[in-house]
Amino acid sequence: MVKNSSETIVREAISILGSNKKLAERMNKHSSLISRYARGQVHPKPDFLLECLNIIESKKKYEMFQTVTDDLLEDMHRDVIGAINSLSTTEDQNLIQAIFDILVVGQKLTR
């Protein structure tokens, strides 16, 4: 088991948010204090570390969700392409037009 030091946790939260200033704003602290936390010169209170851990956990949950979403979209895309390729342009003309109309509506909804 890897033991995380408080400065490691703070640095990870800074990395996720993009800067000391953004973490400072989020936590209502001065950015110089955040820098001292990140260097291990000052030890943050447990509630501060807990909020940093929440930031880290939120990012990991988002990444996991994004991976699942990307995989699902890839599977759906493959299924749609397979279904489209199995259509006959002469026998399934009405179905092809209906699918096209649905895609147009879907495109308008995503704008």
C-alpha positions in Angstrom: 0.0 0.0 0.0 1.3 3.4 -1.0 1.1 6.0 1.8 0.2 9.5 0.5 1.7 12.4 2.2 -0.3 15.6 2.6 1.9 17.4 0.1 1.4 14.6 -2.5 -2.4 14.9 -2.1 -2.3 18.7 -2.3 -0.1 18.6 -5.4 -2.4 16.1 -7.1 -5.4 18.4 -6.4 -3.4 21.3 -7.8 -2.6 19.3 -10.9 -6.3 18.4 -11.5 -7.5 22.0 -11.1 -4.5 23.5 -13.0 -2.9 25.9 -10.6 -2.3 26.8 -7.0 -4.5 29.8 -7.5 -7.5 27.7 -8.6 -7.2 25.4 -5.6 -6.8 28.5 -3.3 -9.9 30.0 -4.8 -11.9 26.8 -4.4 -10.7 26.4 -0.8 -10.9 30.0 0.2 -7.2 30.1 1.1 -4.3 32.3 0.0 -2.3 30.8 -2.9 1.0 31.2 -0.9 -0.5 28.9 1.8 -1.3 26.4 -0.9 2.3 26.6 -2.1 3.6 25.9 1.4 1.2 22.9 1.7 2.4 21.5 -1.6 6.1 21.9 -0.5 5.4 20.2 2.8 6.4 23.4 4.8 3.0 23.6 6.4 0.6 20.7 7.1 -3.0 21.4 6.1 -5.9 20.6 8.4 -7.7 17.3 7.8 -10.8 19.0 6.3 -8.6 20.6 3.7 -7.0 17.3 2.8 -10.5 15.7 2.7 -11.6 18.2 0.1 -8.4 17.6 -1.9 -9.2 13.9 -1.9 -12.8 14.7 -3.0 -11.3 16.6 -6.0 -9.0 13.7 -6.8 -11.9 11.2 -6.5 -14.2 13.3 -8.7 -11.6 13.3 -11.4 -11.1 9.6 -11.2 -14.9 9.0 -11.4 -15.1 11.3 -14.4 -12.3 9.5 -16.2 -13.9 6.1 -15.5 -17.3 7.4 -16.7 -15.7 8.9 -19.8 -13.9 5.6 -20.6 -17.2 3.6 -20.2 -19.0 6.2 -22.3 -16.4 6.1 -25.1 -16.4 2.3 -25.1 -20.2 2.3 -25.3 -20.3 4.9 -28.1 -17.7 2.8 -30.0 -19.9 -0.3 -29.7 -23.0 1.6 -30.7 -21.3 3.1 -33.7 -20.1 -0.4 -34.8 -23.7 -1.7 -34.4 -25.2 1.2 -36.4 -22.7 0.7 -39.2 -23.4 -3.0 -39.3 -27.1 -2.4 -39.5 -26.7 0.2 -42.2 -24.5 -2.0 -44.3 -27.1 -4.8 -44.1 -29.8 -2.6 -45.7 -30.7 -3.0 -49.3 -31.1 0.3 -51.1 -33.9 -1.1 -53.3 -35.8 -3.0 -50.7 -35.3 -0.8 -47.6 -35.7 2.6 -49.1 -38.4 3.7 -46.7 -36.5 2.5 -43.7 -33.3 4.3 -44.9 -35.3 7.5 -45.2 -36.8 7.1 -41.7 -33.3 6.5 -40.2 -32.0 9.6 -42.0 -34.9 11.7 -40.7 -34.2 10.4 -37.1 -30.5 11.3 -37.5 -31.4 14.8 -38.7 -33.6 15.4 -35.6 -30.9 14.0 -33.3 -28.4 16.4 -34.8 -30.7 19.3 -34.2 -31.2 18.3 -30.6 -27.5 18.2 -29.9 -26.8 21.7 -31.1 
